[in-house]
Amino acid sequence: MPQAPAVIGNLVESTLGRPARVLNVDEPAAGFLELELRAASPPGGWRPGHEIQFRVAPTLGRRYTVRTVGGPDAERIGILVATDSAGPGTTWMRRLRAGTEVTVLTGRHRPLRENGTRRLYLGDSSALGTIDAYAQSGDDPVVTVEVPADAVAPLADRWPRYRFLPAADAPGDALQSWLERTDSELAGLDGALLLGHAQSIQRQRRTLIDGQILPRRAITTKPYWATGKEGL
Ligand SMILES: Cc1cc2nc3c(=O)[nH]c(=O)nc-3n(C[C@H](O)[C@H](O)[C@H](O)COP(=O)(O)OP(=O)(O)OC[C@H]3O[C@@H](n4cnc5c(N)ncnc54)[C@H](O)[C@@H]3O)c2cc1C
């Protein structure tokens, strides 16, 4: 529901809406906001990787992902938000403060299909929260994330097992050139999750298939945003 008449938005909110309160807002690195919320549990409870939606205007929804669940209570969720876009979702996120009451739209958790046990995770800033939620399982994952240059050092301190690449001028270019020059590190992989910029994901999947690094069926993709498109 990136865009829908307000009456449809009201209907969705009345069935999927969970009342929530922002507990904390932090800026862990340039280009990122980290939110902590207490939100009423959906059926089956909150899970890392849970897809959620916020109604950022009466006719607009924007999608995000739960990175962490728990801490002091099972209704506490954490979300990592990339602030590269100047769209209504990001503007809405920037206005949140501790104490703000919001509505989180979601249903039961439906995890992404993951293949294999030794996986490659590729994404941009918008996907870091999801990648962190999923990369906790599996065997010695290879994780590479493209982020604003100023964010590389603080993020690498916090997640020393992930590789952070400074973004180049065009989205996906830094990840693509890393992928094309990386060899032995990709040997022995049996699955991949590619998230983030739609057009970049297509290129990455083609490189993995054409380079015989992974077959198409071992690769899961999910676009989070696309050049020339508002909301996905
Ligand atoms: C299932 C799902 C889960 C998601 N989870 C997360 C998450 O956990 N954290 C997170 O930060 N994002 C997440 N996203 C991405 C987020 O929903 C998009 O970035 C969204 O488009 C932002 O909305 P907006 O209103 O700011 O920009 P829009 O109105 O959608 O777009 C405005 C302009 O900004 C561009 N744009 C949009 N997003 C980006 C971006 N990230 N970087 C650069 N340019 C952009 C668009 O191409 C467009 O030109 C998720 C998306 C999906 C589909």
Ligand as a Chemical Component Dictionary entry (heavy atoms), coordinates in Angstrom:
data_LIG
# 
_chem_comp.id                   LIG 
_chem_comp.type                 NON-POLYMER 
_chem_comp.pdbx_formal_charge   0 
_chem_comp.three_letter_code    LIG 
# 
loop_
_chem_comp_atom.comp_id 
_chem_comp_atom.atom_id 
_chem_comp_atom.alt_atom_id 
_chem_comp_atom.type_symbol 
_chem_comp_atom.charge 
_chem_comp_atom.model_Cartn_x 
_chem_comp_atom.model_Cartn_y 
_chem_comp_atom.model_Cartn_z 
_chem_comp_atom.pdbx_ordinal 
LIG C1  C1  C 0 9.742  -4.790 2.515  1  
LIG C2  C2  C 0 10.577 -3.532 2.683  2  
LIG C3  C3  C 0 11.326 -3.353 3.830  3  
LIG C4  C4  C 0 12.111 -2.190 4.000  4  
LIG N1  N1  N 0 12.832 -2.052 5.146  5  
LIG C5  C5  C 0 13.577 -0.900 5.317  6  
LIG C6  C6  C 0 14.315 -0.692 6.534  7  
LIG O1  O1  O 0 14.276 -1.489 7.474  8  
LIG N2  N2  N 0 15.043 0.448  6.629  9  
LIG C7  C7  C 0 15.076 1.387  5.619  10 
LIG O2  O2  O 0 15.758 2.406  5.773  11 
LIG N3  N3  N 0 14.381 1.209  4.484  12 
LIG C8  C8  C 0 13.619 0.102  4.315  13 
LIG N4  N4  N 0 12.900 -0.071 3.185  14 
LIG C9  C9  C 0 13.030 0.964  2.132  15 
LIG C10 C10 C 0 12.087 2.148  2.330  16 
LIG O3  O3  O 0 10.750 1.717  2.420  17 
LIG C11 C11 C 0 12.283 3.027  1.095  18 
LIG O4  O4  O 0 13.563 3.598  1.077  19 
LIG C12 C12 C 0 11.215 4.090  0.943  20 
LIG O5  O5  O 0 11.114 4.374  -0.439 21 
LIG C13 C13 C 0 11.496 5.398  1.644  22 
LIG O6  O6  O 0 10.371 6.200  1.476  23 
LIG P1  P1  P 0 10.422 7.761  1.171  24 
LIG O7  O7  O 0 9.019  8.234  1.283  25 
LIG O8  O8  O 0 11.478 8.410  2.006  26 
LIG O9  O9  O 0 10.920 7.856  -0.323 27 
LIG P2  P2  P 0 10.020 7.631  -1.651 28 
LIG O10 O10 O 0 8.876  8.579  -1.703 29 
LIG O11 O11 O 0 9.688  6.181  -1.747 30 
LIG O12 O12 O 0 11.056 7.983  -2.787 31 
LIG C14 C14 C 0 11.476 9.339  -3.026 32 
LIG C15 C15 C 0 12.738 9.307  -3.869 33 
LIG O13 O13 O 0 13.810 8.789  -3.093 34 
LIG C16 C16 C 0 14.386 7.638  -3.725 35 
LIG N5  N5  N 0 14.688 6.691  -2.632 36 
LIG C17 C17 C 0 13.825 5.940  -1.905 37 
LIG N6  N6  N 0 14.482 5.223  -0.970 38 
LIG C18 C18 C 0 15.791 5.522  -1.122 39 
LIG C19 C19 C 0 16.978 5.090  -0.462 40 
LIG N7  N7  N 0 16.937 4.190  0.572  41 
LIG N8  N8  N 0 18.161 5.592  -0.862 42 
LIG C20 C20 C 0 18.237 6.498  -1.882 43 
LIG N9  N9  N 0 17.133 6.946  -2.553 44 
LIG C21 C21 C 0 15.937 6.460  -2.175 45 
LIG C22 C22 C 0 13.314 7.123  -4.696 46 
LIG O14 O14 O 0 13.908 6.490  -5.810 47 
LIG C23 C23 C 0 12.613 8.398  -5.095 48 
LIG O15 O15 O 0 13.314 9.039  -6.140 49 
LIG C24 C24 C 0 12.122 -1.203 2.991  50 
LIG C25 C25 C 0 11.357 -1.390 1.821  51 
LIG C26 C26 C 0 10.596 -2.536 1.661  52 
LIG C27 C27 C 0 9.806  -2.718 0.391  53 
# 
loop_
_chem_comp_bond.comp_id 
_chem_comp_bond.atom_id_1 
_chem_comp_bond.atom_id_2 
_chem_comp_bond.value_order 
_chem_comp_bond.pdbx_ordinal 
LIG C1  C2  SING 1  
LIG C2  C3  SING 2  
LIG C2  C26 DOUB 3  
LIG C3  C4  DOUB 4  
LIG C4  N1  SING 5  
LIG C4  C24 SING 6  
LIG N1  C5  DOUB 7  
LIG C5  C6  SING 8  
LIG C5  C8  SING 9  
LIG C6  O1  DOUB 10 
LIG C6  N2  SING 11 
LIG N2  C7  SING 12 
LIG C7  O2  DOUB 13 
LIG C7  N3  SING 14 
LIG N3  C8  DOUB 15 
LIG C8  N4  SING 16 
LIG N4  C9  SING 17 
LIG N4  C24 SING 18 
LIG C9  C10 SING 19 
LIG C10 O3  SING 20 
LIG C10 C11 SING 21 
LIG C11 O4  SING 22 
LIG C11 C12 SING 23 
LIG C12 O5  SING 24 
LIG C12 C13 SING 25 
LIG C13 O6  SING 26 
LIG O6  P1  SING 27 
LIG P1  O7  DOUB 28 
LIG P1  O8  SING 29 
LIG P1  O9  SING 30 
LIG O9  P2  SING 31 
LIG P2  O10 DOUB 32 
LIG P2  O11 SING 33 
LIG P2  O12 SING 34 
LIG O12 C14 SING 35 
LIG C14 C15 SING 36 
LIG C15 O13 SING 37 
LIG C15 C23 SING 38 
LIG O13 C16 SING 39 
LIG C16 N5  SING 40 
LIG C16 C22 SING 41 
LIG N5  C17 SING 42 
LIG N5  C21 SING 43 
LIG C17 N6  DOUB 44 
LIG N6  C18 SING 45 
LIG C18 C19 SING 46 
LIG C18 C21 DOUB 47 
LIG C19 N7  SING 48 
LIG C19 N8  DOUB 49 
LIG N8  C20 SING 50 
LIG C20 N9  DOUB 51 
LIG N9  C21 SING 52 
LIG C22 O14 SING 53 
LIG C22 C23 SING 54 
LIG C23 O15 SING 55 
LIG C24 C25 DOUB 56 
LIG C25 C26 SING 57 
LIG C26 C27 SING 58 
# 
